[in-house]
Amino acid sequence: MTGLLLRDAEIGGRERADVRVAGGRVTEIGGGLSREPGERVVGCGGGALLPGLCDHHLHLHALAARSRSALCGPPEVNDPDGLARALRAATPDEHGWIRGVGYAEPVAGDLDAAALDRLEPRRPVRVQHRSGALWTLNTAALTAAGIAAGDHPGIERDEHGAPTGRLWRADDWLRSRLPRTGPVPLDDVARALTRFGITAVTDATPDLDAGALAAFDRAVREGTLPQRLHLLGTPLEEAAASPASHPRVTTGPYKIVIADSGLPSLDDLAGRIGAAHRRGRPVAVHCVTREALILLLVALDQAGHLPGDRVEHAALVPAELVDDLARRGLRVVTQPGFLADRGDDYLRDLPAEDHPDLYRCAALLDAGVGVGLSSDAPYGPLDPWQVMDAAVRRRTRSGAVAGETERIGPRAALRAYLTPPEDPGGPVRQVRVGAPADLVLLHAPLAEALRRPEAALVRSVVVEGRVLI
């Protein structure tokens, strides 16, 4: 591997120095370092050199599939006519199916099979809600997938027992009823991540099957996905039997979803948490509602706590529960980017007293809760600089402010992307001798960059000592 010399980089937002990289690690930092034979030199011009960013919660295969799907929600589609045009113009997959994503109720109300039939009756269509929790199928799709005979609890049925077309939290089951296709290649996703300066990601998809796990390992091994990959969805048995074979693929806490559409019993949730803990794995629990968060706290008290237990999303955190999170040592991985993306919907649809509870950041940090920022892409905006800006300004598309007291400073927002995958909200990674050479170089010094965070700041990205851009 050819060595790398980064000249005149700003380190830690203060000093300017040269940085030598060899063998995938930072080996020397100092002024006026001499170029060694065969070493590639990159002039930094005083631009900030940072550890690569980590997106602490996204869904890689869903993100890749989005590029092959019809966009069915704002800002691309805003009314029934626009939805009809999008579905009719969509290119079907090799089996003739249309896949839509990003749907939201303001477009055409609550979708069901009959509503989709009016828009596209000929081809099998499935449309995913922007939350990721709901698929709606038209009649052709219901028939092709044999949904009427299905027994999944997420199948919504009318008073006669017929499927309405709405399937809640049934991704894996639905996939088993569809024509078989392999995971979408991750090349385009990896390039997008790299352009944003992201060198590590946590895939938060629950209950990954053997095919998905193999696809991830292959993508990292072959270099298709150069980012370090931390997995929450590795099944408990799989993690115990065959740990990830590539050093840049690691197993994280065990993902548990508390579904918005139906809370589990306390004993069931505590039992799942206990099963993970007995195998030495913390839990990463999807909590969007305050009811889900309260249930989780009680279940953790019943099952016991393990360092590394974390709350995913924490979309609504009542003020009285902030200290409870801190006392239990829980981390929170949250997505203020949703405020920029759909904050106007929240402000319209939620009671005013709930608005300060949305995607809290400042109150959690002030209480000593470790906070990691993330995108939840493809359900939220992938751009980490947009997410940071949302954490700082908390502005919606219309310019309204959602939870002004929860604003944090730009350095705090950046730090929440610089913590390691295995410890979101923990100690910030540093550019130092011996550290992995997963780095991002900005066009400007840090103080200047943070005045207006944007993806255009990213000048170069280094992964394991290799310059990718």
N, C-alpha and C positions, 0 to 999 in steps of 0.2 A: 504494500500500500504506500503510495507516494506521500511524503510528508507535506505539511501545510504551514505556512508562516503568514499570520495575519498582522499586518503592520499598522501601528497607530490607531488602535481601537480604544474606545472608552470602556473601561471596566468598572462595573458597580456604580455607574452614574457619576464617577469622580475622576479617577486617574486615567491617564492615557498610556498605553503600553503596547508592546508587541506580544503576540501569543503564538507559541509553537504547538503544533498538533502532530502526533505520530502514534501509530498503532491504535487509532481510534480514541485517543485520550489527549487531554491537554498536558503537555510535558514541561512547558517552560513559559513564564511570564516575566517580562522585563523590558527595559528600554534599550533600543539599538541592537536587537538580536541580529546576529549575522546569518545570512541565508546559507543553508547546508546544501550540498550537491543533490540535485534532483527535486528539491523542495519547491512546491508551488507557492508563489507569493500573491497575496491579495491585499491591496491597499485599502484601508478602512476610512481614512480621512477624518478620524475623530468620531465616526459613527458608533453608536452604542452596540456593544457585543454582549448578548444575553444568552443564558441557557435557552434551549428551544422551548417553545410553549407546549403545555399539556392540556388537551381538552379532556376533562375528567368525566364526561358522559355524552356519548353519541352512539349511533347505530350504523355501522359501516355498510352492511349489505343493504339495508333499507335506503341509505344515502345513495349507494350505487344504483339501486333499482329506480330511484326517483328520476334519473336521467332518461329512463325508458318508459316513463309514465306520463299520462295526461295531467297537467296541472289544473286542479278543479276548485281552487279557492283564491282569495285575495293575496296579492294585488292583481294577479293575472286574470282571474275570473270573479265577477262581482254580482252576477244576476243569472236567472234561469236560462236566458238566451245564450249568454256567454258559456254556461256549462254545457248546453246542448252542442254548441259549436266545437267546444274542446273535445267532447267525447266522439263526435262524428268525424273530426279531423285526426283523431288519434290513430297511430299505427299499431295494429294488433301484434301480439307476440306470435311465435311460430305455430301456436295452437289456436290462433284466432281470438284470443282473449284481449280485452281492453282493461288496462290497469290505470285507475285514477288516484291521485293523492292530494292532500291538502284541503279537503272539503271543510267548509264552515257554514253553519246554519244561516248567516245573513245572505248567502248566495241564493238559496232556494228552499229554505226551511228544513224541516226534519225529513231527510231522505228515507224512502223505503223502496221495495221492489217496484211498486206501482208507479212511484214518481220517476224512477230511473227508466222504466219501460216507456214512459211518455217522451223521454229524451233520447233514448237509444234502445229500441226494442229488438233489433235484429241480431246483434252480436252479444256474447256473454261479457258482462261488464261488472267489475268490482271497484268500488271507490272507498278509499280510506279517509276517515275523518282526520283532521289536522292534529288531533291529540294522539293519534296512533292507537286508540283504544277500540275503535269501531270500524268494521267493514260493512258496506251496504252492497248487496248484489241485486241485479235485475233478475227477471224471471228466467231468462235464458241461462244465466249463470247458476241460479238456484237449481235448475233442472240438470245442467251439465255436471255440477258437483254433487248431486244427490243429497242436498241439504235436508230435504223433508224427512229422510230416513235417519238423519244424524241424531246423536245423543249428547252433543256437547252442551253444557249448561249455559253457554253464551248465546245459543240460538234463540232469538226472540220470536215468539209465536203469537198469533192472534187468538181470539176467543174460541176458534174452531180447531186450534192446534196446528194451523198452517204457518210456515215461516213467513215473517214479514219482510225478509231480506236483510235484516240487521243482525250482525254477529258481533258480540262483545268479547273482547279479550280472547279471541279464538284463532290467533295467527297460526300457531303450529298445527292445530287441527285442520284449519282451512287449507293450509299448504298441503296437507296429506291428501286432500280431496281434489286438488288441482292437477292438471297435466304436469308431469315431472320436468322441471328445469333446474339447472345448476345455479349456484350463486353467481350473480353478475360480477364480472371482473372488477377489481378495485383500482385499476390504473388511473382513471380520471379522478376518483376520489383522492387518491394519494397525491396526485399533482396539485389538486386544490388545497389540500392540507399543507403541502410544502410551500405553496405561494403565500399562505397566511403565516408561515413561520412555526407551524406545529410539527414537533418531532416526536410526540408521544400522544397516544389516545387511549382512553378507556372505553371499550365497547360494552354498553350496558344492556344489550339484548339478553333477556332471560332465557334459560333452558335451551342453550345451544345444542343442536344435534351433532352427530358424528361428522356429517357432511360439512356443516358450517365450520366446525373446529378444524377439520382437515384443510378446508379452503383458506382459512386464516393462516395456518401454519405454512402452507405452500406459498401464499402471497408474501409472507415475511422472508421465508427461506430463499425464494427466487428474486427478491428485491422489488417485486411489484409494489409492495407496501413497505417503504423504508422506515416508517415510523415504528417506534417501540409500541407494543400492543399489550394492554392489560385487560383481562377478560373477567366480567362479572357473571356471565352466563354459563360457565363451565359447570356441568352437573356435579353434585357432590361425589357420586361414585366415580365419575370420569377423572376428577381431580385427584382422588385417592389412588386410583389404579394406574394412571399413566400421565404424570405431569408433563407440561408442555416441553417439547423436545428442542425448541429453539430458544437461545438465551434472551432474545428480545420479545418473546411471548411469555407472559406471566399470568398466573391465576390470582384474581383478587377476591374480595368479599363475595358471598353468595347472594345473588339478586333474588329478591322477593317482591312481588307486586301486590300491593293492597289495592284492589280494583275499585275505581270510583263507582262502578255500576253495582257493586255488592260487597260489603265488608265481610271478611271471614270471621269466624268465631274467635274469641280470645284464645281458647285452648288450641285451636288449629294453628293460629299464627305463632303462639308461644312454642308449640311443638316443632314447627318448621325452623324457628330460630334456634331452638335447642339442638335439633339435629345437625345444623351447620356448625354450631359451636363445638359440639362433641367431636367433630372432625377437624377442629382447629381453625375453622374459617369464620371470620366476622360476617356480618350481613350488611347488605346495601338494600334498603327498603324504599320502594317507590311510595311516596306519600304526597298526594296533591291536596286533599281536603284536610280541614282541622280535625274531623272525626277520625280520619286515618292516622293522623299524627298522634292523637290521644291514645288510640288503640295500640299503636306501636309502642309508646312509652310504657303502657301498662304491661304489654306482652314482654317487653325487655326486662321489666322488673320481675316478672314471673319466671322467665327463662334464664335470666342472668345476663350480664354484660360481658363483652369481649373487646379488648382494644382494637380499634379499626372499624367498629360498628358505625354505620353512616346512614344518613337520610338523603334519599334522592329526590330532588325537586324542592320539597318544602315550600310549595307554592303559596300556602296560607299558614302563617305561624302567628297565632295570637300572642300578644305581648306577654301574657302571664306564663307562657310555655318556654320563653327564651331561656330563662335561668334553669328550667328543668333539662333542657338539652345540654347546657353547659355542665350541670352537676353530674350527668350521666356520661360525660366525656364523648358525646356523639359529634361526629363531623357532619357537615351539611354540604352537599354538592347541588348548587342551584343555578338557575338560568335567567338572569335579569334581561337577557336578550328578548325574552317573550314580551317584556313591557314595550320595547320598541316595535316589535312585530305585530302584536295584537292587544296592546295595552288599552286602546280605546274601547275594545269589546269588554275588557274587564271592568273599566270604569263605568260603562253603561249597564252591564248585566249584574254586577255585584253590589250589595248594599254599601253605602258610603263608609260605614264603620269598618268594613273589611279592607278598604283600600290601603291603609298603612301596613297591613299584614302581608301584602303581596311580595313574594320573592325578596324577603328581607335580606339585607347585607350588613348595614351599619350596626343594628342592635345585636346581631349575632356576634360580630367581631368584638364589639364593646364588652359583651358578656364572656368573652374568651372561647367562643365556639370556633373551631377551625372551619373555614369556608373555602371551598374550591369552586371556581366558576367553570361553566361548560356551556355547550350549545344545545344539547339534545337533538342535534341534526339527525335526520332531515326535518324534524318537527319544529325546530327553532332555527334561527339563522346560524350558519356555520362560522362566519367570520368572527374570530376572537376579538378583534379590535372593535367591532360593532358591539359585541357583548360587553367589553370593558367600558365603552362609551355609555352604554345603557345603564351600567352599574353606577357610573359617575353622574349622569344627567337625569336618568329615569324618565326620559321623554317618550311619549307615544308618537304615532305617526302624525297626529293632529297638532302636536306641540304641547299637549297637556302633560302635567307631571303626576306620576303615579307613586305616591309614597315619598315625599320630599325628604323626610327625616331619615330615610334609609339610604340616602346617597353616601357613597364613599369616595375617597380621593383616588386620583388616577394611579398613584403608586400602589395603593392597596388593591385596586382592581388588577393591575399587572401581576402583583405578587400571587394572587389567587390562580393565575395561569402558570406560575413558575414553581409551584410545589410538585413533588414527585407523584406519579400515578398511584403508588401504594400508600401515599399519605396526603390526600388532598387537604389543603388548609394547614399543612404542617410546615416544617422549616423550608425556606426558599432555597432552591438550588443556586449554586454560585459558579461563575467562571473561575476556576482555580486549578492549580496543578494537581493532576490525578483524576480530575472529573472527566466523565465521558464527553467526548467532543461532539455533542449534539447541540448546535449553536445557531443563533439567528443574529445576523448583522443588520442594523438599521441604517438608513441614509443619514440620520441626524443623531446628535447627542440625546441622551435619555430625557433630560428636562424639556428640551424642545419637542421631542416626539410625544411626550405625554400631554402637552398642551392641546394636541389634536390627534388622538390615536386613530390611525387608519391603516388598512392593509398596504397601501402604497409606500409605507415606511420601510417595508421589508426589502432589503437589498440583496441579501444572500443567505442561504441556509446550508448548514453543514450537518451531516448525519454520520456518526462513527468516523469522523475525519474526512468524509467525502463531500465535496462541494456539489450540491444538487442544483442550486440556482445561484 
